[in-house]
Amino acid sequence: MRKKNTTIAIRCTEEESRHIHKLAERHGLKLNDFVMRCALGKKIFVAHGIDEIVRQQKAIGRNLNQIATLANMDRLTAVNFQPLLDEHRKVTEMIGQLLREVK
């Protein structure tokens, strides 16, 4: 982890300050992180609703695990879930990639 040991102070109007704080909040970042990313030319992504998508994806995964458990216990006639499992895995990987880029 890099050591942050230098301070940069800037002056701005109250209106500019409010605007910068609102932008940081809108992007879900701390003010320091937002300003650093802007100043260093890094991309800032806003992924509204990603938490809900991840929650739903996890629920699907749990349901698939429950179905697999029942099938392994011979309490369920086995159905070919491989295409569904492949799609679930692909979407999960895409969500992980998006989250790594966002953070």
N, CA, C and O atoms as CSV, one atom per row, in Angstrom:
chain,resi,resn,atom,element,x,y,z
A,1,MET,N,N,0.849,-1.182,0.000
A,1,MET,CA,C,0.000,0.000,0.000
A,1,MET,C,C,0.891,1.240,0.000
A,1,MET,O,O,1.889,1.306,0.717
A,2,ARG,N,N,0.519,2.197,-0.799
A,2,ARG,CA,C,1.341,3.402,-0.899
A,2,ARG,C,C,1.152,4.295,0.325
A,2,ARG,O,O,0.079,4.334,0.928
A,3,LYS,N,N,2.209,5.002,0.674
A,3,LYS,CA,C,2.184,5.882,1.831
A,3,LYS,C,C,1.798,7.285,1.382
A,3,LYS,O,O,2.456,7.875,0.526
A,4,LYS,N,N,0.745,7.806,1.956
A,4,LYS,CA,C,0.288,9.159,1.634
A,4,LYS,C,C,0.800,10.102,2.710
A,4,LYS,O,O,0.276,10.151,3.823
A,5,ASN,N,N,1.842,10.853,2.351
A,5,ASN,CA,C,2.451,11.710,3.361
A,5,ASN,C,C,2.600,13.166,2.901
A,5,ASN,O,O,3.312,13.946,3.533
A,6,THR,N,N,1.925,13.532,1.797
A,6,THR,CA,C,1.999,14.900,1.302
A,6,THR,C,C,0.594,15.467,1.209
A,6,THR,O,O,-0.336,14.779,0.789
A,7,THR,N,N,0.444,16.723,1.601
A,7,THR,CA,C,-0.854,17.392,1.554
A,7,THR,C,C,-0.834,18.462,0.471
A,7,THR,O,O,0.141,19.197,0.320
A,8,ILE,N,N,-1.921,18.533,-0.271
A,8,ILE,CA,C,-2.100,19.590,-1.266
A,8,ILE,C,C,-3.367,20.339,-0.874
A,8,ILE,O,O,-4.435,19.736,-0.776
A,9,ALA,N,N,-3.263,21.625,-0.653
A,9,ALA,CA,C,-4.425,22.439,-0.292
A,9,ALA,C,C,-4.784,23.330,-1.474
A,9,ALA,O,O,-3.905,23.894,-2.125
A,10,ILE,N,N,-6.062,23.451,-1.742
A,10,ILE,CA,C,-6.510,24.343,-2.811
A,10,ILE,C,C,-7.582,25.276,-2.266
A,10,ILE,O,O,-8.243,24.977,-1.272
A,11,ARG,N,N,-7.736,26.394,-2.929
A,11,ARG,CA,C,-8.783,27.337,-2.542
A,11,ARG,C,C,-9.853,27.332,-3.627
A,11,ARG,O,O,-9.557,27.267,-4.820
A,12,CYS,N,N,-11.091,27.403,-3.184
A,12,CYS,CA,C,-12.204,27.481,-4.118
A,12,CYS,C,C,-13.370,28.189,-3.432
A,12,CYS,O,O,-13.349,28.418,-2.223
A,13,THR,N,N,-14.378,28.530,-4.216
A,13,THR,CA,C,-15.545,29.187,-3.631
A,13,THR,C,C,-16.383,28.157,-2.894
A,13,THR,O,O,-16.189,26.954,-3.069
A,14,GLU,N,N,-17.312,28.622,-2.074
A,14,GLU,CA,C,-18.207,27.702,-1.369
A,14,GLU,C,C,-19.047,26.911,-2.370
A,14,GLU,O,O,-19.299,25.721,-2.181
A,15,GLU,N,N,-19.473,27.586,-3.432
A,15,GLU,CA,C,-20.276,26.912,-4.457
A,15,GLU,C,C,-19.470,25.799,-5.129
A,15,GLU,O,O,-19.986,24.701,-5.339
A,16,GLU,N,N,-18.206,26.078,-5.468
A,16,GLU,CA,C,-17.348,25.065,-6.076
A,16,GLU,C,C,-17.125,23.900,-5.111
A,16,GLU,O,O,-17.132,22.736,-5.512
A,17,SER,N,N,-16.932,24.227,-3.862
A,17,SER,CA,C,-16.725,23.197,-2.848
A,17,SER,C,C,-17.954,22.288,-2.734
A,17,SER,O,O,-17.823,21.065,-2.696
A,18,ARG,N,N,-19.136,22.885,-2.680
A,18,ARG,CA,C,-20.378,22.099,-2.606
A,18,ARG,C,C,-20.520,21.205,-3.836
A,18,ARG,O,O,-20.904,20.039,-3.737
A,19,HIS,N,N,-20.200,21.780,-4.997
A,19,HIS,CA,C,-20.321,21.032,-6.241
A,19,HIS,C,C,-19.363,19.828,-6.250
A,19,HIS,O,O,-19.760,18.726,-6.627
A,20,ILE,N,N,-18.131,20.034,-5.844
A,20,ILE,CA,C,-17.146,18.946,-5.802
A,20,ILE,C,C,-17.574,17.871,-4.803
A,20,ILE,O,O,-17.469,16.678,-5.087
A,21,HIS,N,N,-18.056,18.294,-3.637
A,21,HIS,CA,C,-18.523,17.336,-2.633
A,21,HIS,C,C,-19.707,16.532,-3.169
A,21,HIS,O,O,-19.771,15.321,-2.958
A,22,LYS,N,N,-20.647,17.189,-3.862
A,22,LYS,CA,C,-21.805,16.492,-4.431
A,22,LYS,C,C,-21.372,15.461,-5.471
A,22,LYS,O,O,-21.895,14.347,-5.510
A,23,LEU,N,N,-20.407,15.847,-6.314
A,23,LEU,CA,C,-19.915,14.917,-7.329
A,23,LEU,C,C,-19.264,13.691,-6.689
A,23,LEU,O,O,-19.485,12.561,-7.123
A,24,ALA,N,N,-18.464,13.928,-5.659
A,24,ALA,CA,C,-17.814,12.813,-4.964
A,24,ALA,C,C,-18.866,11.890,-4.358
A,24,ALA,O,O,-18.772,10.666,-4.458
A,25,GLU,N,N,-19.869,12.497,-3.729
A,25,GLU,CA,C,-20.941,11.704,-3.116
A,25,GLU,C,C,-21.713,10.926,-4.176
A,25,GLU,O,O,-22.032,9.753,-3.979
A,26,ARG,N,N,-22.013,11.573,-5.295
A,26,ARG,CA,C,-22.759,10.929,-6.378
A,26,ARG,C,C,-22.001,9.722,-6.926
A,26,ARG,O,O,-22.601,8.726,-7.331
A,27,HIS,N,N,-20.680,9.830,-6.932
A,27,HIS,CA,C,-19.868,8.722,-7.420
A,27,HIS,C,C,-19.568,7.688,-6.334
A,27,HIS,O,O,-18.930,6.669,-6.595
A,28,GLY,N,N,-20.031,7.961,-5.127
A,28,GLY,CA,C,-19.826,7.014,-4.033
A,28,GLY,C,C,-18.392,6.950,-3.557
A,28,GLY,O,O,-17.932,5.912,-3.082
A,29,LEU,N,N,-17.684,8.068,-3.685
A,29,LEU,CA,C,-16.278,8.107,-3.285
A,29,LEU,C,C,-16.061,9.124,-2.174
A,29,LEU,O,O,-16.821,10.081,-2.025
A,30,LYS,N,N,-15.009,8.894,-1.398
A,30,LYS,CA,C,-14.586,9.903,-0.444
A,30,LYS,C,C,-14.020,11.064,-1.253
A,30,LYS,O,O,-13.535,10.875,-2.369
A,31,LEU,N,N,-14.084,12.259,-0.689
A,31,LEU,CA,C,-13.625,13.445,-1.399
A,31,LEU,C,C,-12.186,13.288,-1.879
A,31,LEU,O,O,-11.878,13.616,-3.025
A,32,ASN,N,N,-11.312,12.795,-1.022
A,32,ASN,CA,C,-9.912,12.615,-1.379
A,32,ASN,C,C,-9.766,11.692,-2.592
A,32,ASN,O,O,-9.039,12.011,-3.532
A,33,ASP,N,N,-10.458,10.546,-2.569
A,33,ASP,CA,C,-10.372,9.597,-3.678
A,33,ASP,C,C,-10.914,10.199,-4.971
A,33,ASP,O,O,-10.333,10.014,-6.040
A,34,PHE,N,N,-12.025,10.916,-4.867
A,34,PHE,CA,C,-12.619,11.536,-6.048
A,34,PHE,C,C,-11.668,12.552,-6.683
A,34,PHE,O,O,-11.435,12.525,-7.891
A,35,VAL,N,N,-11.126,13.443,-5.862
A,35,VAL,CA,C,-10.224,14.486,-6.372
A,35,VAL,C,C,-8.966,13.852,-6.963
A,35,VAL,O,O,-8.504,14.276,-8.022
A,36,MET,N,N,-8.408,12.842,-6.294
A,36,MET,CA,C,-7.205,12.178,-6.803
A,36,MET,C,C,-7.482,11.537,-8.162
A,36,MET,O,O,-6.680,11.674,-9.086
A,37,ARG,N,N,-8.597,10.848,-8.288
A,37,ARG,CA,C,-8.910,10.200,-9.563
A,37,ARG,C,C,-9.103,11.226,-10.675
A,37,ARG,O,O,-8.635,11.035,-11.798
A,38,CYS,N,N,-9.795,12.310,-10.352
A,38,CYS,CA,C,-9.983,13.364,-11.356
A,38,CYS,C,C,-8.646,13.974,-11.760
A,38,CYS,O,O,-8.370,14.144,-12.948
A,39,ALA,N,N,-7.829,14.297,-10.786
A,39,ALA,CA,C,-6.558,14.974,-11.055
A,39,ALA,C,C,-5.590,14.078,-11.821
A,39,ALA,O,O,-4.787,14.566,-12.616
A,40,LEU,N,N,-5.665,12.766,-11.583
A,40,LEU,CA,C,-4.741,11.842,-12.234
A,40,LEU,C,C,-5.312,11.269,-13.534
A,40,LEU,O,O,-4.702,10.401,-14.159
A,41,GLY,N,N,-6.489,11.764,-13.935
A,41,GLY,CA,C,-7.070,11.349,-15.206
A,41,GLY,C,C,-7.623,9.942,-15.218
A,41,GLY,O,O,-7.763,9.342,-16.284
A,42,LYS,N,N,-7.940,9.406,-14.059
A,42,LYS,CA,C,-8.503,8.060,-13.993
A,42,LYS,C,C,-9.992,8.109,-14.272
A,42,LYS,O,O,-10.660,9.101,-13.979
A,43,LYS,N,N,-10.505,7.033,-14.840
A,43,LYS,CA,C,-11.931,6.962,-15.143
A,43,LYS,C,C,-12.708,6.743,-13.853
A,43,LYS,O,O,-12.266,6.026,-12.955
A,44,ILE,N,N,-13.875,7.375,-13.782
A,44,ILE,CA,C,-14.767,7.202,-12.642
A,44,ILE,C,C,-16.064,6.628,-13.178
A,44,ILE,O,O,-16.723,7.242,-14.017
A,45,PHE,N,N,-16.428,5.452,-12.694
A,45,PHE,CA,C,-17.642,4.782,-13.135
A,45,PHE,C,C,-18.710,4.907,-12.062
A,45,PHE,O,O,-18.422,4.840,-10.868
A,46,VAL,N,N,-19.941,5.088,-12.503
A,46,VAL,CA,C,-21.075,5.073,-11.594
A,46,VAL,C,C,-21.905,3.855,-11.967
A,46,VAL,O,O,-22.407,3.759,-13.087
A,47,ALA,N,N,-22.047,2.938,-11.042
A,47,ALA,CA,C,-22.774,1.696,-11.299
A,47,ALA,C,C,-23.978,1.615,-10.373
A,47,ALA,O,O,-24.013,0.803,-9.448
A,48,HIS,N,N,-24.963,2.466,-10.633
A,48,HIS,CA,C,-26.178,2.446,-9.816
A,48,HIS,C,C,-26.879,1.107,-9.985
A,48,HIS,O,O,-27.009,0.602,-11.100
A,49,GLY,N,N,-27.322,0.545,-8.891
A,49,GLY,CA,C,-28.079,-0.700,-8.933
A,49,GLY,C,C,-27.231,-1.951,-8.929
A,49,GLY,O,O,-27.780,-3.053,-8.941
A,50,ILE,N,N,-25.905,-1.825,-8.913
A,50,ILE,CA,C,-25.053,-3.009,-8.955
A,50,ILE,C,C,-25.255,-3.874,-7.710
A,50,ILE,O,O,-25.162,-5.099,-7.792
A,51,ASP,N,N,-25.527,-3.259,-6.568
A,51,ASP,CA,C,-25.743,-4.035,-5.342
A,51,ASP,C,C,-26.946,-4.959,-5.486
A,51,ASP,O,O,-26.913,-6.102,-5.030
A,52,GLU,N,N,-27.999,-4.469,-6.116
A,52,GLU,CA,C,-29.196,-5.285,-6.320
A,52,GLU,C,C,-28.907,-6.427,-7.292
A,52,GLU,O,O,-29.381,-7.545,-7.088
A,53,ILE,N,N,-28.143,-6.162,-8.332
A,53,ILE,CA,C,-27.788,-7.206,-9.303
A,53,ILE,C,C,-26.963,-8.290,-8.622
A,53,ILE,O,O,-27.203,-9.480,-8.826
A,54,VAL,N,N,-25.999,-7.880,-7.820
A,54,VAL,CA,C,-25.169,-8.842,-7.100
A,54,VAL,C,C,-26.020,-9.657,-6.135
A,54,VAL,O,O,-25.833,-10.868,-6.022
A,55,ARG,N,N,-26.947,-9.016,-5.442
A,55,ARG,CA,C,-27.831,-9.739,-4.511
A,55,ARG,C,C,-28.645,-10.790,-5.248
A,55,ARG,O,O,-28.759,-11.925,-4.784
A,56,GLN,N,N,-29.212,-10.423,-6.392
A,56,GLN,CA,C,-30.011,-11.363,-7.166
A,56,GLN,C,C,-29.155,-12.506,-7.710
A,56,GLN,O,O,-29.582,-13.661,-7.728
A,57,GLN,N,N,-27.942,-12.169,-8.153
A,57,GLN,CA,C,-27.044,-13.191,-8.680
A,57,GLN,C,C,-26.679,-14.191,-7.584
A,57,GLN,O,O,-26.600,-15.392,-7.841
A,58,LYS,N,N,-26.457,-13.704,-6.374
A,58,LYS,CA,C,-26.159,-14.595,-5.257
A,58,LYS,C,C,-27.349,-15.491,-4.940
A,58,LYS,O,O,-27.175,-16.671,-4.636
A,59,ALA,N,N,-28.554,-14.938,-5.010
A,59,ALA,CA,C,-29.757,-15.731,-4.751
A,59,ALA,C,C,-29.894,-16.844,-5.784
A,59,ALA,O,O,-30.251,-17.971,-5.442
A,60,ILE,N,N,-29.611,-16.528,-7.048
A,60,ILE,CA,C,-29.664,-17.553,-8.099
A,60,ILE,C,C,-28.647,-18.651,-7.802
A,60,ILE,O,O,-28.944,-19.837,-7.943
A,61,GLY,N,N,-27.460,-18.250,-7.394
A,61,GLY,CA,C,-26.431,-19.229,-7.051
A,61,GLY,C,C,-26.864,-20.141,-5.910
A,61,GLY,O,O,-26.638,-21.351,-5.953
A,62,ARG,N,N,-27.487,-19.557,-4.888
A,62,ARG,CA,C,-27.971,-20.374,-3.766
A,62,ARG,C,C,-29.037,-21.351,-4.238
A,62,ARG,O,O,-29.036,-22.514,-3.833
A,63,ASN,N,N,-29.950,-20.887,-5.095
A,63,ASN,CA,C,-30.989,-21.775,-5.618
A,63,ASN,C,C,-30.390,-22.916,-6.427
A,63,ASN,O,O,-30.833,-24.059,-6.313
A,64,LEU,N,N,-29.383,-22.611,-7.244
A,64,LEU,CA,C,-28.713,-23.658,-8.015
A,64,LEU,C,C,-28.055,-24.676,-7.092
A,64,LEU,O,O,-28.110,-25.878,-7.350
A,65,ASN,N,N,-27.438,-24.199,-6.024
A,65,ASN,CA,C,-26.818,-25.117,-5.059
A,65,ASN,C,C,-27.858,-26.004,-4.384
A,65,ASN,O,O,-27.616,-27.191,-4.165
A,66,GLN,N,N,-29.008,-25.438,-4.058
A,66,GLN,CA,C,-30.071,-26.234,-3.442
A,66,GLN,C,C,-30.579,-27.297,-4.405
A,66,GLN,O,O,-30.822,-28.434,-4.000
A,67,ILE,N,N,-30.740,-26.942,-5.667
A,67,ILE,CA,C,-31.189,-27.906,-6.675
A,67,ILE,C,C,-30.149,-29.007,-6.841
A,67,ILE,O,O,-30.501,-30.184,-6.929
A,68,ALA,N,N,-28.875,-28.635,-6.884
A,68,ALA,CA,C,-27.804,-29.633,-7.012
A,68,ALA,C,C,-27.798,-30.567,-5.812
A,68,ALA,O,O,-27.608,-31.773,-5.970
A,69,THR,N,N,-28.000,-30.031,-4.622
A,69,THR,CA,C,-28.038,-30.860,-3.411
A,69,THR,C,C,-29.175,-31.870,-3.488
A,69,THR,O,O,-28.988,-33.049,-3.188
A,70,LEU,N,N,-30.357,-31.401,-3.891
A,70,LEU,CA,C,-31.507,-32.307,-4.018
A,70,LEU,C,C,-31.249,-33.378,-5.076
A,70,LEU,O,O,-31.601,-34.541,-4.880
A,71,ALA,N,N,-30.645,-32.997,-6.180
A,71,ALA,CA,C,-30.334,-33.975,-7.229
A,71,ALA,C,C,-29.331,-35.004,-6.722
A,71,ALA,O,O,-29.471,-36.193,-7.011
A,72,ASN,N,N,-28.319,-34.567,-5.969
A,72,ASN,CA,C,-27.327,-35.492,-5.420
A,72,ASN,C,C,-27.918,-36.420,-4.376
A,72,ASN,O,O,-27.380,-37.502,-4.140
A,73,MET,N,N,-29.010,-36.020,-3.750
A,73,MET,CA,C,-29.689,-36.843,-2.745
A,73,MET,C,C,-30.733,-37.743,-3.396
A,73,MET,O,O,-31.467,-38.443,-2.700
A,74,ASP,N,N,-30.805,-37.730,-4.735
A,74,ASP,CA,C,-31.810,-38.491,-5.493
A,74,ASP,C,C,-33.231,-38.108,-5.115
A,74,ASP,O,O,-34.148,-38.922,-5.224
A,75,ARG,N,N,-33.414,-36.885,-4.675
A,75,ARG,CA,C,-34.754,-36.393,-4.352
A,75,ARG,C,C,-35.310,-35.546,-5.491
A,75,ARG,O,O,-36.406,-34.994,-5.393
A,76,LEU,N,N,-34.544,-35.455,-6.564
A,76,LEU,CA,C,-34.939,-34.641,-7.709
A,76,LEU,C,C,-34.440,-35.342,-8.959
A,76,LEU,O,O,-33.297,-35.793,-9.023
A,77,THR,N,N,-35.318,-35.426,-9.955
A,77,THR,CA,C,-34.885,-35.983,-11.220
A,77,THR,C,C,-33.924,-34.998,-11.858
A,77,THR,O,O,-34.234,-33.816,-12.011
A,78,ALA,N,N,-32.763,-35.495,-12.223
A,78,ALA,CA,C,-31.721,-34.616,-12.749
A,78,ALA,C,C,-32.143,-34.034,-14.094
A,78,ALA,O,O,-32.657,-34.730,-14.970
A,79,VAL,N,N,-31.905,-32.743,-14.220
A,79,VAL,CA,C,-32.161,-32.009,-15.450
A,79,VAL,C,C,-30.829,-31.389,-15.851
A,79,VAL,O,O,-29.990,-31.117,-14.992
A,80,ASN,N,N,-30.627,-31.165,-17.142
A,80,ASN,CA,C,-29.370,-30.577,-17.596
A,80,ASN,C,C,-29.353,-29.089,-17.260
A,80,ASN,O,O,-29.932,-28.268,-17.972
A,81,PHE,N,N,-28.680,-28.761,-16.167
A,81,PHE,CA,C,-28.563,-27.372,-15.732
A,81,PHE,C,C,-27.261,-26.731,-16.210
A,81,PHE,O,O,-26.979,-25.575,-15.895
A,82,GLN,N,N,-26.470,-27.487,-16.972
A,82,GLN,CA,C,-25.165,-26.981,-17.370
A,82,GLN,C,C,-25.235,-25.633,-18.094
A,82,GLN,O,O,-24.457,-24.736,-17.770
A,83,PRO,N,N,-26.142,-25.460,-19.067
A,83,PRO,CA,C,-26.206,-24.142,-19.716
A,83,PRO,C,C,-26.522,-23.015,-18.725
A,83,PRO,O,O,-25.971,-21.919,-18.831
A,84,LEU,N,N,-27.403,-23.286,-17.770
A,84,LEU,CA,C,-27.740,-22.294,-16.754
A,84,LEU,C,C,-26.542,-22.012,-15.853
A,84,LEU,O,O,-26.263,-20.859,-15.523
A,85,LEU,N,N,-25.842,-23.062,-15.462
A,85,LEU,CA,C,-24.653,-22.882,-14.629
A,85,LEU,C,C,-23.576,-22.085,-15.376
A,85,LEU,O,O,-22.927,-21.214,-14.797
A,86,ASP,N,N,-23.395,-22.389,-16.655
A,86,ASP,CA,C,-22.399,-21.659,-17.446
A,86,ASP,C,C,-22.758,-20.180,-17.532
A,86,ASP,O,O,-21.893,-19.314,-17.397
A,87,GLU,N,N,-24.028,-19.899,-17.755
A,87,GLU,CA,C,-24.471,-18.504,-17.843
A,87,GLU,C,C,-24.303,-17.792,-16.508
A,87,GLU,O,O,-23.858,-16.645,-16.462
A,88,HIS,N,N,-24.661,-18.476,-15.419
A,88,HIS,CA,C,-24.495,-17.902,-14.084
A,88,HIS,C,C,-23.025,-17.578,-13.826
A,88,HIS,O,O,-22.708,-16.503,-13.317
A,89,ARG,N,N,-22.138,-18.489,-14.168
A,89,ARG,CA,C,-20.704,-18.282,-13.968
A,89,ARG,C,C,-20.219,-17.090,-14.796
A,89,ARG,O,O,-19.449,-16.263,-14.308
A,90,LYS,N,N,-20.672,-17.006,-16.049
A,90,LYS,CA,C,-20.246,-15.917,-16.933
A,90,LYS,C,C,-20.706,-14.560,-16.390
A,90,LYS,O,O,-19.932,-13.602,-16.374
A,91,VAL,N,N,-21.959,-14.478,-15.948
A,91,VAL,CA,C,-22.485,-13.223,-15.411
A,91,VAL,C,C,-21.769,-12.856,-14.121
A,91,VAL,O,O,-21.466,-11.685,-13.891
A,92,THR,N,N,-21.499,-13.827,-13.291
A,92,THR,CA,C,-20.784,-13.578,-12.043
A,92,THR,C,C,-19.386,-13.029,-12.326
A,92,THR,O,O,-18.938,-12.098,-11.656
A,93,GLU,N,N,-18.701,-13.597,-13.307
A,93,GLU,CA,C,-17.377,-13.102,-13.679
A,93,GLU,C,C,-17.457,-11.669,-14.208
A,93,GLU,O,O,-16.586,-10.851,-13.911
A,94,MET,N,N,-18.492,-11.362,-14.986
A,94,MET,CA,C,-18.667,-10.015,-15.516
A,94,MET,C,C,-18.909,-9.024,-14.385
A,94,MET,O,O,-18.372,-7.916,-14.407
A,95,ILE,N,N,-19.703,-9.406,-13.409
A,95,ILE,CA,C,-19.966,-8.535,-12.257
A,95,ILE,C,C,-18.664,-8.300,-11.494
A,95,ILE,O,O,-18.374,-7.171,-11.098
A,96,GLY,N,N,-17.888,-9.347,-11.289
A,96,GLY,CA,C,-16.609,-9.204,-10.596
A,96,GLY,C,C,-15.678,-8.252,-11.336
A,96,GLY,O,O,-15.021,-7.417,-10.715
A,97,GLN,N,N,-15.619,-8.372,-12.662
A,97,GLN,CA,C,-14.782,-7.497,-13.461
A,97,GLN,C,C,-15.242,-6.043,-13.321
A,97,GLN,O,O,-14.427,-5.137,-13.149
A,98,LEU,N,N,-16.554,-5.837,-13.395
A,98,LEU,CA,C,-17.114,-4.486,-13.258
A,98,LEU,C,C,-16.782,-3.897,-11.893
A,98,LEU,O,O,-16.391,-2.735,-11.790
A,99,LEU,N,N,-16.938,-4.694,-10.858
A,99,LEU,CA,C,-16.645,-4.200,-9.518
A,99,LEU,C,C,-15.169,-3.865,-9.344
A,99,LEU,O,O,-14.835,-2.893,-8.665
A,100,ARG,N,N,-14.283,-4.649,-9.941
A,100,ARG,CA,C,-12.852,-4.329,-9.857
A,100,ARG,C,C,-12.544,-3.016,-10.565
A,100,ARG,O,O,-11.713,-2.241,-10.090
A,101,GLU,N,N,-13.198,-2.754,-11.692
A,101,GLU,CA,C,-12.983,-1.522,-12.427
A,101,GLU,C,C,-13.552,-0.314,-11.682
A,101,GLU,O,O,-12.967,0.769,-11.701
A,102,VAL,N,N,-14.688,-0.509,-11.034
A,102,VAL,CA,C,-15.345,0.583,-10.323
A,102,VAL,C,C,-14.534,1.004,-9.123
A,102,VAL,O,O,-14.401,2.198,-8.853
A,103,LYS,N,N,-13.991,0.048,-8.397
A,103,LYS,CA,C,-13.236,0.378,-7.187
A,103,LYS,C,C,-11.843,0.732,-7.580
A,103,LYS,O,O,-11.021,1.047,-6.720
